[in-house]
Amino acid sequence: MQGTASLLLVTHVHMRQGPNGLQIDDQTAAGIEQWCQHFDSVTFYGILLEASAGPSSTAWVDTHEGPIGEKAKLVALPYAYGLSKMARAFRKVRAELRGAIPRHRHLCFTLGNAIGDWPAVAAFEAIRQKRRYAAWIDRVESSIVRNKFAGSPVKRLAAEMVLPLTEGCTRYLVSKSAVALLQGGDSYEHYARSASDPHCTYDTHTHACEAIATGELVRKQARALAGEPLNIVYVGRATAMKGPFDWLDTLHRLACAQIPFTATWIGDGPDLPAIKTHAAGLGLADVVQFPGFEANRDGLLRRLKDSDLLLFCHKTPESARCLIEALVCGCPIVGYASAYPRGLVQEHGGGALAPQNDVAALAERIVRLNEDRGALAGLIGQAAASGALYNEDAVYAHRAELMRRA
């Protein structure tokens, strides 16, 4: 099979057993369908969720039909995030990956955390077999781990003892890759110097036909110019790394400044009850809504098209797709500055960024936009122009071209 355009993808994407076989989330399924357009066959390794994982708001889809069923093979590896779990499964998984590598012409491994991270094991095996591979990184894992354990001194200390090892492992594997696919500006800034052939890539599942229409854009700008109350939105999980409490504190400052607005956080997550309590304590219960997870993609994009800005307070370097989706919908991105959002709007604009963790400065950006509705209308137009750069077909074609170098 190595003589054909076959692709081996080893990832940390979650899978689960469904009534018709393995299931994956809808966005991963869309991605695999894209790979099936660019390669003759695709073998996709993911991580099988444990039965104790509990309920999930993920939109799960079957994989036994359509393009995935015809051209892709999905394989579930055991969940092994923990030294003891990884040790028990290591020999069997390594043998599985060792046999898969020679059967494929192109190799791509999504690197993350070395402990329990089977893509790293696959990369080491590819090096042993003297095979070229692409390294794919979508976030700066060390920053996310530090943020996750920020409130627990014991866990933070344990993490700090392990992080140099995992970070060193990731950089080594990036350095040995034939091509590095570094998703977004934050990942690129962090890892590019370790790679021989680094590329900044993006990930989205929006299509050109889903972009805000010209007529909609004009009406949206007219609404902004008319001085209507600001319609603010965010889309993402309610977890600490997304900065939900900074988000609410920013809104509280707007309320104190008597800025008329409504705001919606779309998504669920472990911190949602605490966020609702915090919103009530700030007196925001009447102007902030928490509708939970939105499985209807068209409905989600409609909310973005109807919103004046997407307010984000991300605490860690990540390549959140909601920022691209907002731009596609002509919804300016207003939040904490980092390389990722700066890169998204560097060509056409559409963003208003404040220093990291500076709630006062972030609120001031919004106050200015509320006072200068011409600037807000202009930012909406710039957002739509930036969004036109990103669609699923274009970004996957770019990455497929890079993968074929490996």
N, C-alpha and C positions, 0 to 999 in steps of 0.2 A: 504493500500500500504506500510505501514511502515514495514511490515513483509518481503517484498521483498528487493532486493538490489537496491532501488530507491535512486536517488541523486537529491537534490535540490541545485542549484547554483544561488546565487544572486550576480550580478556583476554590474560594471559600463561600460560595453561594449555598444557601440552605435549600434542601430538598425534603420532601416528605412522601411517604407511601400513601397513594390514593387508591380508589377502587379499581382504576384501570392502569395501575403502575405508578411510576414516579411522577410527582408533581413539582413544579417550580413556580416562582412568582411571575406575574404577567409580564413585567418589564424584562426579566431575564429571558423569558420565552421569546419576546420580540427580538432580543439581541441574538439569540441562537438562530432564529429565522434569517436574520441578516447574514450571519456567518455562513449559513447554508447557501446563500446567493453567491458568495465569494469563494467558496471552497467546495470541492467535489464531495467531501464527507467531513463530518465533525464528530469528535468524541469529546464529551463534556463531563468532567468530573466535578462533583459538588459534595457537600457535607450533609449527611442524613440527620435530620433533627431527632433528638431523643424523644421518646414517648412522653416524658415528663416535662416537655417544653411548655405545655399548656396551650390555651387558646391563642390564636394570632389573627390580626386584622389583615394579614397578607392576602392579596388576591391570587389564590392558587389556581393553576391551570394544568390540564392534562398534557402529556407529551407524546402520546402514542399515535396521534393523527397529524395530518397536514405535513408541511415541510419538515418539521422536527422529526415526526415519525418516519418519514421517507429517507432523510439524509443524515440524521443525527443519532448518535448512541449516547444515552445518559447513564452514568455510573455513580452510585452513591458511596462515598467513603465514610467511615465511622467518625462521629463527633469526638474529638480528642483534645479539646482545649484544657490541658492540665497534664502535668508530667506523667502521672500514673496511667491516665487513659491513653496518652500517646505511646507510652512504653509498651502497653499491652497490644496495641494495634500496629505498632511500627513495622515489624518484620513482614506481616502480611500485606500491608499497604505498599511498602517499598517494593516488594516483589511484583505487585500488580502494576505499579508505575514503571518499574524497570522493563517489564514486558511490553507495555504500551508505547514507550518512546520509540523503539525501532520501527514500529508499524505506521508511523506518521511522518509526513514530509515536513510539516511546520509545527512548531511547539510554542506555546504561550502559557506562562504561569503568572497568576495574580498573587503577588507577594504581599504579606502582611506581618503577622506575628509568628515568629519562628516556632514557638511552642504550640503544638497541635495544628500547625499550618502545613498541610500536605503539599501545597504548591512549592514550598521551599524544599521539601524532600524530593519532589520531582526535578527541581532545578539542580540540586546536587547530583542526582542520578544522571541528568543530561550532561553535566560537566564530566562525570566519570566516563560516559560513553562518547565523549568528544563531539557532542551535538550542539549545534547552534540553537538558541531559543530567544524568544521575546519575553522581557520582564514587564509586567503590567502592575502599576501601583496607583491606587485611586485616593489615598489619603496618607497623612503623616501619622503613623500608628503610635509613635512614642508620645506625641502631644495628646492624642486621644486617651491613652492609658493614664497619663499624668492628670488629666482633667477628671477622668472617671474616679480616681482615688484621692482627689484633692481633699475631701472631707474626712478621710480616714488615715491618720498618721502611720498606723501599723502597715496597712496595705500599701500606702504610698512608699514607705521605706522598702518593703519587699519588692515593689515594682522597680524602684530605682536601682536595686541590686541586679535585676534581670535585664532591664532595658539596654544597658551597654552591649550585652550579648546579642539581643535580638536586633538592635540597630546595626551592630557590626555585621551580623549575618546577612541582613537585608542589603546593606551596601556592598558586601562582597558578591552576592548573587547578581546585583545590578551591574557591578563592574564586569562580571563574566558574561553578561548577556550580549547578544549580537545587536539588539535594538531595545531601547527602554521606552515604553509607552507610559508617560507620566501625566496622569489625568489632572488637568487644571494647573494654574500657576503656583499654588502652594506646594503641591507634590513636585513640580518641576524645579522650583527654587531649592527644595530640600535635597533632592536626589540627583539632579542633572550632573553635578560635578563628579559623581561616582561612576557615571555611565560613559561608554565610548561613543554611543550614538543615541543621545537623548532626544525625545520629541514630546512637546506639550500636546496632549490630546484632550478631547471632550467627549462626554457621554450624554446623550439625550434620546428620548423616544418620541419626540414631537415630529410631526411631518409638515412639509411646506404648506399643505392645504389647511393645517390647523392654526396657522398664524392669523393674527387679528386682521380682518379685512379693512380695506381703505375707508369704507364708509363707517365702520365701527370705530376706527381710530379717530376720524374727524368728530364723530359724536362724543367720544370720550374726552377729547381735548376741549370741545365746546362746554361740556359739563364742568370740567376743571376751571375754565375761564369764567363760568357763571358763578363761581364761588360756592358751589355746593359743598356740604360737609365732606371731609376726607373719608374715603373708604379704604381702610388699611387691612392687609391680609398677611398671613404666613401659612406655609404648608410644610409640615414635617412632624416628626415624632416629638412628643413631650418628654424630652430627656435633658439632662444638665448640659450636654455638649452643644445643644441648640440655643442655650441662653434664654430660656423662657422667662426667668425672673427679671432679667435685664429688659426683655421685651415689654413686660408689664410695667416696669418702673419708667420706661421711656413713655409709654402711654399715659402714665400718671402725671408726668411732667406736662404733657400736652393738655390734659384736663385742667391742671392747675393754671396753665397759661390761657385757659378758656378757648382752646382750639376745638371747634366742633368736629367730631369724627365718630365713626363706628369701626370696630376692629374684629377680626375673626381669626382664630387659630384653628386650622384644619389639620387634624391628626390626633392619634391617641398615643399612649405611652405611659411608662411607670410614674411619671411626675404629674400626670394630668390632675389628680385630686388635689395635690398641693398647690398647683397653679391656680385652679379655680378658687381655692381658699384665699390665696394671696390676692387675686383679683377682687374678691369681695371685700377683703380688708382694706384695699386701696380705694374702695368706692367705685369700682369700674364695672360692677355686675350688670348695669343697665346698658353699657356701650360695648362690652366685649363678649363675644360668643365663642363657644367651644363645641362645635357640632360633631367632633370626633373624626374618625377615619372616613374618607370619601373614596369609595371603590369605583364610582362612575367617572371615568376619565373625562368625558365630554363635560360633565358637570363641574369638575375641578377646573378645567380650562376656562369655562364660562365664568367662574368666580374670579379668576385672575384677570380676564378681560374686563370685568366689571369693576375692578379695583384700581384705585389711583396709585398705590404703591405697595410693594412687598417689603415689609419691615423685618430684617433678620439681625440676630445678635449671636452668631455662631462663635463659640468659644475655642474651637480647635480648627486647625488647617484641614479642610475637607472640600470636596468638589460636589456640593449639593446640587442635584438636578433642578430643584425648585427655582433656583436663580435663572437658569436657562429658560425654563418653562414660563417664568414671569416675563422675561424679555420677549419671548415669542408672542406673548399675549399683549404686548404693548404696556406692560406694567413695570415701571421703574423699580430698580432694586436699591433700597436705602438701608444701610447697615454698617457693620464693622468692616473696616478696610483690611484686606489681605491680598495676596497676589492673585488668588482665584477670581474674586469679583472684579478687581482692577483689569485683569486680562479679558474678561468677558465684554467689557464696555470700552476698551481702550481705543477701538477704531471709530465707533459711531456714538459713544456716550450712552446715557440711559441709567446712570447710577449716581447716587449721592452718598459718599462714604465718610465715616467718622473714625477716629482712632479707636483701637481695640479697647473694650471695656469702659469707654467713656460715654455713659448714659446721657450726661448733660449735653455733650457735643452732638450726639445723635439726635436728641430731641430738638436741638437748635436747628439742625438741618431741615427737619420737618416743619418747624415753625416758619422758617424762611420760605419754604415752598408754599406753605399755606398763605403767606402774605403776598408772595409774588406768583400769582396764578399763571402769568405768561411763562415764567420759568418752569412751572410744573407742566404746562401744556407742551412746552418744548422738550422737556425730559421724557414725556410720554412718547413723543414722536421719535426721539433718539433711541428709546428702549425698543421700539418696534423695528427700527433699522438694525440695531445690534442683534435682535432675535432672528432676523432673516438670515444670519450667518450660520445658524445652528439648526440642522434637521437630521433625523435619524439616518437617512440614506447617505448624506454627505459625511457625517462623522464616522460611520462604520466603513464606508469605502476608504476613507483615509487610514483608519487603523488596519484594515485588511491589507492595504498596500504595504504598510510598515511590517506587518506580520510576515508577509511573504519574503521579506529580506532575511528572516531568520531561518 
